[in-house]
Each structure stands twice: as structure tokens, then as C-alpha cells.
Amino acid sequence: MSVATPVSTLDAMEPAPELPTAWGRRPFSRPWIAGAWLVFLLPALADGFHRLHELSGLAGFLATLAFMACYVAVFVFARHHLLTTGGQPPLPHAAAAVGVLLALAAVMVGTLGENATAAAVFVGTTGVLLLPLYAAIPLDVVIVAAVVVVGLERHWSAQGGVALGTFLGSLAVFGMRTVVARNLQLDVAHRENTRLAVDNERNRFARDLHDILGHSLTVITVKAELAQRLLDVDVERTRAELADLERLSRDALADIRRAVEGYRELTLPGELARARAALTSAEITPRLPGSTDTVPSELRELFAWVVREGVTNVIRHSGARRCDIVLTEDCVEIRDDGRGPGSDREGSGLTGLRERAAVVGAVVTTRSLSPGFSLQVTRAAEATR
């Protein structure tokens, strides 16, 4: 996401819900997937159904139904926890769920025989889904060993397939669990990046709005005071100052519109021209460079902001009679002979300049002179290499 998000959408962007809805729509994450695999338990269910007249058949039939229901419930529980947290559920809950399935599977095998050994695959994969690996791996080893031993003892032929199925099913579930967890982490990181981008855009807009209105309203205020003083002295000069007030107001409005659109760009020569006019109107003698050719292109916008902020502060706070702006290829300085800022507390304008300067590897330095004040922005030597 680009940082230059339209400002009109900022307030509409709310934090994403904790459960990513996109994951909830993924086919492999729906509960019916768990039910589809239960088809491998149908032979055991049918065997129990045909032996309902026997106590072992009835117990096996009911245990198989209970196993199917518990397996689907455990899958839904594990899916919800995995999608919301990216990890396994609490160990006591996971162990209890696997224990119930393991007990039901034991009843199925004990009452229905070979057809019920397919339940071992479900227990093994559930263990990998719910338990940490240090518990899931030993569980699968014990299950496979038990199936093989019982199968050999009773001369069954399915134990090899059950053992292979348990291994492959557990491996597949582990891969699915890892993929879902990683993608959930990526989704959370993306939403966090989106939130940070919105915050950065808000900060950028607040900083730009301060810089634009701070400068423009300061100059408008100075010109309005000058026009009021000249009203009874020089009518033509008053008209000129009022015309300048109208022009400055229109320029400030245009700057704000461009800032909202995110397309505004300052030019260093333009800011120097504005600085000359603003300082002259405030009856401060400007001494400005005659050319900006020595300033590299990557520093021009930053230096333009420095000129705007520095001149605004000189007019607003300093009470100076002279203001010098010095430009070199890696430094801009605004000096005045006034009384300085009058406070040690740094305003939001200087904070914004420090943020802009840090982007291009420059440093903001302020110094109190005798008399006067200096604002200097210099690109560090290592940033030029």
C-alpha cells in the first residue's frame, strides 16, 4: 500500500477484524472437509450396524458414531483456534480432545476388529493438528506401533496401510497447519503495515498543513497589520497590500487543496521569492542567495521546506531587522538578528523538519546567536557517498 493514501479515506479505514474473512472462505478450512474423510470409517460403522444384536457390535457402533461426531467437533475447534491465533489451543484442552478420540478408537478396535483400525489415522492426524510436535510425534509412534503389534497378533492384513496412512496424513496436516499459520502471520503483518501507512499519511498531512497554514497565515497577518497602519497614510499602498492579501489567501487555499490531493511539490526558487516578499512586508531586510543551482535535486524540496519554516518563525517570533538565507550544495541556513525563539520547547514545525531531514540523511541544528538565532539543515557526509 502506498503511503500517499487519499486523505478522504483515512477515517473510513478501520482496523481489520481479528479473524481474516478471506481465510474463512478458503475451501480447505471449512468443517465439511473433516466430514468427507469420515468415509473411511464407514466399513467399521457398517460392521457395527450388522452386529447390533450383539453387545460388542452395539458398543462398537455407538463408539464409531461418537468418534465421528467428536472428530468433526474437534476439527471445528482446532480450525477456529488456528485461524484466530495461528497456533495450537491450550495443551490441557488439546490433550483432552485427543484423549477422548483415542479412548473411542480403542473401544472401536476392541469391539469391531480390523475395520476399526482406520480410526488410528484420525487420532494421529488430530494429534498433529492440536498438540505441539514434542507430544504429537511420540503419540503417532505409539499409535502406529500399537496397530502393528495388534495386527500381527491377530493376523490382520491392514496394519501396513494404516501405519502408512497415519504417517502421510500426519505429514499433510502438519504442512497445512504450518501454511495456515504462516499466512495468518502474513495477513496480520499486512494489516499492521496498512495501519502504519494510514498513521504515516495522517502525520504527513498534519505536518504539511501546519507548514502551509503557519507560513501563509503569518504573512497574511503581517500584511493585514501593515494595511491597517497604512489606511490613513497611503491609500494606494493599502490597496496594494489588500490585493496581496487576496492573492495570498487564494495561494494558501490552492496549497491546501494540493496537499489534500497528495500532489503538492515545493520549489526552492519559489520559496525564496515568497520569503523575500514576506520579509519585506514584515519590514525585515532580506539577504538571499541569487541562485539555487548549487543545490542537488534530492535536497531542493527539503531546503524549500526549511526556508518556509525558518522564515515563518523569523517573522512570527524573532522581532528581527535582518534575515540571511545561505545556500550551499549540502546545507541551508536561516539567520536573523532578533531575540530568538524565546522558549526551549521545540514546536511542531521543527519536529516536522527533523522528520523530513531524516529521510535524506540530513541533520537539523539550531543555535542561539548574540544576538539572533540560526536554523541550519546539513546533509551528513556519509549520506552523500
TAHU-V339665 format. One record per backbone hydrogen bond with DSSP energy under -0.5 kcal/mol. CO is the residue of the C=O (numbers start at 0). NH is the residue of the N-H. Records with the same first field share a line. If there is no record, write none. Layout:
CO: NH / NH
This chain:
2: 4
5: 8
6: 9
8: 12
9: 12
11: 13
17: 19
19: 22 / 23
20: 24
21: 24
22: 25
25: 28
26: 29
29: 32
30: 33 / 34
31: 35
32: 36
33: 37
34: 37
35: 38
36: 39
37: 40
38: 41
40: 44
41: 45
42: 46
43: 47
44: 48
45: 49
46: 50
47: 50
48: 51
50: 53
53: 57
54: 58
55: 59
56: 60
57: 61
58: 62
59: 63
60: 64
61: 65
62: 66
63: 67
64: 68
65: 69
66: 70
67: 71
68: 72
69: 73
70: 74
71: 75
72: 76
73: 77
74: 78
75: 79
76: 80
77: 81
78: 82
79: 83
80: 84 / 85 / 86
81: 85
89: 93
90: 94
91: 95
92: 96
93: 97
94: 98
95: 99
96: 100
97: 101
98: 102
99: 103
100: 104
101: 105
102: 106
103: 107
104: 108
105: 109
106: 110
107: 111 / 112
108: 112
111: 114
112: 115
113: 116
114: 117
115: 118
116: 119
117: 120 / 121
118: 122
119: 123
120: 124
121: 125
122: 126
123: 127
124: 128
125: 129
126: 130
131: 134 / 135
132: 136
134: 138
135: 139
136: 140
137: 141
138: 142
139: 143
140: 144
141: 145
142: 146
143: 147
144: 148
145: 149
146: 150
147: 151
148: 152
149: 153
150: 154 / 155
157: 161
158: 162
159: 163
160: 164
161: 165
162: 166
163: 167
164: 168
165: 169
166: 170
167: 171
168: 172
169: 173
170: 174
171: 175
172: 176
173: 177
174: 178
175: 179
176: 180
177: 181
178: 182
179: 183
180: 184
181: 185
182: 186
183: 187
184: 188
185: 189
186: 190
187: 191
188: 192
189: 193
190: 194
191: 195
192: 196
193: 197
194: 198
195: 199
196: 200
197: 201
198: 202
199: 203
200: 204
201: 205
202: 206
203: 207
204: 208
205: 209
206: 210
207: 211
208: 212
209: 213
210: 214
211: 215
212: 216
213: 217
214: 218
215: 219
216: 220
217: 221
218: 222
219: 223
220: 224
221: 225
222: 226
223: 227
224: 228
225: 229
226: 230
229: 232 / 233
233: 237
234: 238
235: 239
236: 240
237: 241
238: 242
239: 243
240: 244
241: 245
242: 246
243: 247
244: 248
245: 249
246: 250
247: 251
248: 252
249: 253
250: 254
251: 255
252: 256
253: 257
254: 258
255: 259
256: 260
257: 261 / 262 / 263
259: 6
266: 270
267: 271
268: 272
269: 273
270: 274
271: 275
272: 276
273: 277
274: 278
275: 279
276: 280
277: 281
278: 283
279: 282
284: 322
286: 324
291: 294
295: 298 / 299
296: 299 / 300
298: 302
299: 303
300: 304
301: 305
302: 306
303: 307
304: 308
305: 309
306: 310
307: 311
308: 312
309: 313
310: 314
311: 315
312: 316 / 317
313: 317 / 318 / 319
317: 338
320: 284
321: 336
322: 286
323: 334
325: 332
328: 295
329: 378
330: 327
331: 376
332: 325 / 334
333: 374
334: 323
335: 372
337: 371
346: 350
347: 351
348: 352
349: 353
350: 354
351: 355
352: 356
353: 357
354: 358
355: 358 / 359
356: 359 / 361
357: 360
360: 379
362: 377
364: 375
366: 373
370: 369
371: 368
372: 335
373: 366
374: 333
375: 364
376: 331
377: 362
379: 382 / 383
380: 383
381: 384
